[in-house]
Amino acid sequence: MAAEKYGDLVPVEGGDPIPLVRKFMTVGRRETCDICLNFKNISSNHCELEFQHGYWCVRDLASANGTKVKGARIAANLWKPLQPGEEIKFASHAFTIEYAILNRKAFDEAVDNGDDVFGQSLLEKAGIEKPKKK
């Protein structure tokens, strides 16, 4: 029986797509990560991907070389919603995320709330306190 698939990460420079087969996946250099990218500029635990409320989000784990969405580095420990077809970079390694949004209303609300400066405590922003899940 085939596993359910929630989308793909497609390498921009070519190569095999990486199937997104769970609703929560870790990305990093460690072999224990769900998506292992064995490159020196990828942190051992680089970021997390989560299928929340019918759409994908990414959260950088204070990686050394960052995670970028549409060319802009995202803040560490904040969930960033991902539009289908959007480019995401782990350090210098670019992918597009291909999937179908299952809840457009929730996605639009998450995008609208993304600029909420009061949406996270200072302790969370500093990485001292564990971020609260959406």
C-alpha positions in Angstrom: 0.0 0.0 0.0 1.4 3.4 -1.0 2.0 6.1 1.6 -0.1 9.3 1.4 1.7 12.1 -0.2 1.2 15.8 0.7 3.4 17.3 -2.1 6.9 17.4 -3.4 10.1 19.5 -3.0 11.4 19.9 -6.5 15.1 20.9 -6.9 15.4 24.0 -9.0 18.7 22.9 -10.6 17.2 19.5 -11.6 17.1 16.2 -9.9 14.5 13.9 -8.4 11.6 15.5 -6.4 11.6 14.8 -2.7 8.1 13.4 -1.7 6.5 15.0 1.3 5.0 11.9 2.9 4.3 13.1 6.4 2.6 16.2 7.8 5.7 17.1 9.8 9.2 16.7 8.4 12.7 17.8 9.5 15.3 19.1 7.1 19.0 19.0 7.8 22.4 17.4 7.4 21.9 14.7 10.0 20.9 11.2 8.7 18.1 11.2 11.3 16.3 14.1 9.5 13.4 13.2 7.3 15.0 15.1 4.4 18.7 14.7 4.6 20.7 17.2 2.6 24.3 16.2 3.1 26.0 19.5 2.3 28.5 21.4 4.5 26.4 24.6 4.4 23.3 22.8 5.7 22.9 22.8 9.5 22.5 19.4 11.2 19.0 20.4 12.1 18.3 23.2 9.6 14.5 23.6 9.5 11.1 22.0 9.8 8.2 21.7 7.4 4.7 21.2 8.6 1.4 20.7 6.8 -0.8 22.9 9.1 -4.5 23.4 8.5 -4.2 22.3 4.9 -1.1 24.2 3.7 2.7 23.9 4.2 4.7 26.1 6.5 8.5 26.2 7.1 10.3 27.2 10.3 14.1 27.8 10.4 15.8 26.3 13.5 18.3 29.2 13.8 20.5 27.5 11.1 23.9 29.0 10.3 23.1 29.8 6.7 19.4 30.4 7.0 16.2 29.4 5.1 14.8 31.8 2.5 11.4 32.0 0.9 11.2 34.1 -2.3 14.8 35.2 -1.7 14.1 36.7 1.7 15.6 35.1 4.8 12.9 34.1 7.3 13.2 34.7 11.0 14.3 31.8 13.1 11.6 29.9 14.9 8.7 31.6 13.1 6.3 29.5 10.9 6.1 30.9 7.4 3.3 29.8 5.1 4.3 28.5 1.7 2.4 29.1 -1.5 2.4 26.2 -4.0 5.2 26.7 -6.5 7.1 29.1 -4.2 10.9 28.9 -4.1 12.4 27.9 -0.8 16.2 27.8 -0.1 18.0 25.8 2.5 21.3 27.7 2.6 22.1 27.9 -1.1 20.0 24.8 -2.2 16.8 25.9 -4.0 13.6 24.0 -4.3 10.0 24.7 -5.2 7.3 23.3 -3.1 4.5 21.7 -5.2 1.2 20.8 -3.5 -2.5 21.8 -3.4 -3.8 24.0 -0.6 -6.7 22.3 1.1 -7.9 25.2 3.1 -7.5 28.5 1.2 -9.2 30.6 4.0 -6.8 29.4 6.7 -3.8 30.0 4.3 -4.9 33.5 3.6 -5.4 34.2 7.3 -1.9 32.9 8.0 -0.4 35.1 5.3 -2.3 38.1 6.6 -1.1 37.4 10.2 2.5 36.8 9.2 3.4 40.5 9.8 2.0 40.5 13.4 4.9 41.7 15.5 3.0 40.7 18.7 2.4 37.1 17.5 5.5 35.8 19.3 7.0 36.6 22.7 10.5 38.1 22.9 11.7 34.8 24.6 10.5 32.8 21.6 12.2 35.3 19.2 15.4 34.9 21.2 15.2 31.2 21.0 15.0 30.9 24.8 11.5 29.6 24.9 10.0 26.9 22.7 7.6 28.3 20.1 4.0 27.6 20.5 2.5 25.5 17.6 -0.3 27.0 15.6 
